[in-house]
């Protein structure tokens, strides 16, 4: 009878301890502090020497430790070892003699010099029955873990799982809000490098427009006036969209501006920008770009189209669209690519040169049909006499009408030049 009363008293004491842990875990704590609190309370309540909390990463299907007393960070597949078994079965795994159990991985002990005698592994399951992680405590102070320890660990694990889930959700929310703020700043910076004012050039009308698919995009355009009679024209499209490609195209724009300031010619500018990108970008990254110079004395546009195409030359007198292919490989694929010598485009009165990224041509409606080149050509033919800014507006409006609410999946950029 005395033993039963002692056991009952111990159960009440433990229950009060778990309730106190629950109150402690209800406080608003960051994830790292919460993890430390969970493992400290787990060791105290279960009278264990060491402990580890493994969080579950559903993206990689791995368990990884953010807090491991006495060890470095661990990352293991979610179906391996004792912790993997606990995660998979959602059950407590009690190992009284680790070195007699074939599931036990002795490598950590060999690395740390620590001797694991026994361990108790508890699945941490959230309020929505999702796996949050696994808690593992090592070496009970006065022997091995028993059935009562398993019951205590199960009750403690349920409270810890909900607290960790809440802290993790809060951490994700804070990280998301921070990322959104940073993306908003990045978008503002990217939009600011677009031309604020189109240079005026006698006898020509020029307009440009760009809209990223995400907060930041991989498209850019630039229009640079030189000595009142020439325009440098840039249309760039980096692989993908987001912060990385946005940095790439802003880099292209900055290098081009520097080349212009230093008086570099068209070929020299293209080669230098390409070679620098080849050094800077990963092997699977590149930038398709149209780089041209309009000379109003000769009414010619000398250019290189590095992977950028099609380029549309609308012949006003004939009302005919001529589609030009890329003249060389994209920027950044390799140093010193063969540039070739594409014939300069001579602009007759009424001619329009349109550089448009594939986000416009390949915009799909709900049926999977692309907007396509024919619709772009027809729009330019129909609106050839409008100001170029109005032509750009009509193209954008027609694309949106065609999409009928289908999401924009790629960045869209338009740069048009018309000889009056």
Number of C-alpha atoms within 10 A of each C-alpha: 6 7 8 9 10 11 13 12 12 12 14 12 12 15 16 12 16 21 15 13 19 18 11 16 21 16 11 13 19 14 20 15 12 23 25 17 17 28 22 16 21 26 20 13 18 22 17 23 15 21 24 28 26 27 25 23 16 11 6 9 12 18 25 21 20 18 23 20 16 11 16 12 13 14 15 16 15 25 16 16 15 23 26 20 18 25 28 14 11 15 15 24 19 21 21 18 14 19 15 10 11 10 14 17 14 14 9 15 12 10 9 11 9 12 14 17 16 19 24 27 28 26 29 32 22 20 15 8 8 12 20 24 28 27 27 26 25 24 24 21 12 8 11 18 22 14 9 12 17 19 12 18 24 18 15 24 25 17 23 28 24 20 25 25 22 20 23 19 13 16 16 13 12 12 12 12 12 12 12 13 12 14 17 14 14 19 19 13 14 20 17 10 14 17 15 10 9 14 17 13 15 11 11 16 18 21 21 23 19 19 20 22 18 16 18 25 29 29 33 32 27 22 23 17 17 17 6 12 13 19 22 21 22 22 26 29 31 27 18 17 20 21 18 16 22 26 17 24 26 21 15 26 21 13 18 24 17 13 18 16 10 10 12 14 11 18 16 12 19 26 18 18 20 27 17 17 22 19 13 12 16 11 11 8 19 25 27 25 31 27 24 23 22 23 17 18 8 9 18 18 22 19 23 25 28 24 20 27 19 19 18 21 23 24 20 20 10 9 15 14 20 14 14 14 14 18 20 19 21 23 32 27 21 16 16 14 16 10 15 10 12 14 12 15 15 17 23 16 15 17 22 26 22 23 26 27 27 20 22 23 18 18 23 21 19 12 8 11 12 18 21 15 16 11 15 20 18 14 16 24 17 12 15 19 14 12 14 22 15 13 19 22 12 16 18 19 12 16 21 18 12 17 20 12 10 15 13 19 14 21 25 25 25 23 24 21 20 24 18 15
